[in-house]
Amino acid sequence: MKLPEIQRKKTRGVSVGGVRIGDGAPVSIQSMTTTPTSDVRATLTQIEALADAGCDIVRVAAATPEDTAALGEIVASAPVPIVADVHFRFRRALESIEAGVHKIRLNPGNISEKQAVREVIDAAGDAGIPIRVGVNEGSVMDRTDGDHQARQLKKPLNELMVETIADYLEVFIEANFHDLVLSAKSHDAMTTIAVNRALSERFDYPLHLGLTHAGTAATGLVRSVAALGTLLAEGIGDTVRISFAGDPVAEVSAAKELLASLRLRPREGAEIIACPTCGRTQADVATLAQEVSVALADVKPHVIVAVMGCIVNGPGEAAGADAAVCCGKGKAAIYRQGEYVRTVAEEEIVESLVTEVRSLLEGRD
């Protein structure tokens, strides 16, 4: 039986190191380091942790000469392509390109002088690397003596962001430089949806999706998924970052789950599903599910494991799982591919379910 699939919009393709973005390539996952880039050891440690978690591309701040001076060593040792995020000083972009980064991110609100942008374009063209043009609320604000002064917005914010990108792209078009990725981010999910729909309609450059300053993991995750999930389901978006305050490795895990849930990337490892519990539940489903997840963390092949709280709906709801447990009072029934296997005591649930999963996987080899 063929499952429904998202029909993605066709976009141009660019290469970021060995990672392809757009042109039908799988949606890639990005994140950004939180360490001072000038601290090479700390930055590389975080890049490696992000890569181990499944991050495809990592962005680092290129704010100071000390940052760009460190980029050569970072790029040479990093296990994934590195993007330099440049603010205010276009020379940081030139230094980053010379250091060998795989992509540059420019913000029209910070680097707007045409000749400076043209110098970056020429350097990126010579190096054969793409540029991401990324806007946010700050990109459509005036700056006076270093202070932000909001414009009297005569149009919705999403329309102003599209206009800002379109105006900025004129110098790229004049230079015949099309190795571009576009992004427009807001902390507001609906604004992010609207602006990216408009960009997708107007341009065929690949789009990087994300929310900016979305909040803590509790709020930022929901806001990000609301916006990114909507856009991705419409076929919009070629690379994503789920961002929130905290450990960036958690961003990668969330992005992987989002893409897998939309069938935009294959799942790997143990997929734990669990019932939300109700008045029939006579077991601590949340704790059991967490213990099973930890016990199967080393599993590489995709396998669906269900932890259900009762034997009323549990067997039917878990029928599609590779292995399942349906709990009763002080005991539980173990199932394998929808078939009852045996009943075990409460204290044996986790061990028995894990044993069943590993036995099943051995049989696949």
Stockholm file with secondary structure:
# STOCKHOLM 1.0

chainA/1-365         MKLPEIQRKKTRGVSVGGVRIGDGAPVSIQSMTTTPTSDVRATLTQIEALADAGCDIVRVAAATPEDTAALGEIVASAPVPIVADVHFRFRRALESIEAGVHKIRLNPGNISEKQAVREVIDAAGDAGIPIRVGVNEGSVMDRTDGDHQARQLKKPLNELMVETIADYLEVFIEANFHDLVLSAKSHDAMTTIAVNRALSERFDYPLHLGLTHAGTAATGLVRSVAALGTLLAEGIGDTVRISFAGDPVAEVSAAKELLASLRLRPREGAEIIACPTCGRTQADVATLAQEVSVALADVKPHVIVAVMGCIVNGPGEAAGADAAVCCGKGKAAIYRQGEYVRTVAEEEIVESLVTEVRSLLEGRD
#=GR chainA/1-365 SS CCCCCCCCCCCCCEEETTEEESTTCCCEEEEECCSCTTCHHHHHHHHHHHHHHTCSEEEEEECSHHHHHHHHHHHHHCSSCEEEEECSCHHHHHHHHHHTCSEEEECTTTCCCHHHHHHHHHHHHHHTCCEEEEECGGGGEEEETTEEEECCCSSCHHHHHHHHHHHHHHHHHHTTCCCEEEEECCSSHHHHHHHHHHHHHHCCSCBEEECSSCCBHHHHHHHHHHHHHHHHHTTCCSEEECCCBSCHHHHHHHHHHHHHHTTSSCCCSEEEEECCCCTTCCSCHHHHHHHHHHHTTTCCSCEEEEEESCSSSHHHHTTTSSEEEEECSSEEEEEETTEEEEEEEGGGHHHHHHHHHHHHHHHHC
#=GC SS_cons         CCCCCCCCCCCCCEEETTEEESTTCCCEEEEECCSCTTCHHHHHHHHHHHHHHTCSEEEEEECSHHHHHHHHHHHHHCSSCEEEEECSCHHHHHHHHHHTCSEEEECTTTCCCHHHHHHHHHHHHHHTCCEEEEECGGGGEEEETTEEEECCCSSCHHHHHHHHHHHHHHHHHHTTCCCEEEEECCSSHHHHHHHHHHHHHHCCSCBEEECSSCCBHHHHHHHHHHHHHHHHHTTCCSEEECCCBSCHHHHHHHHHHHHHHTTSSCCCSEEEEECCCCTTCCSCHHHHHHHHHHHTTTCCSCEEEEEESCSSSHHHHTTTSSEEEEECSSEEEEEETTEEEEEEEGGGHHHHHHHHHHHHHHHHC
//
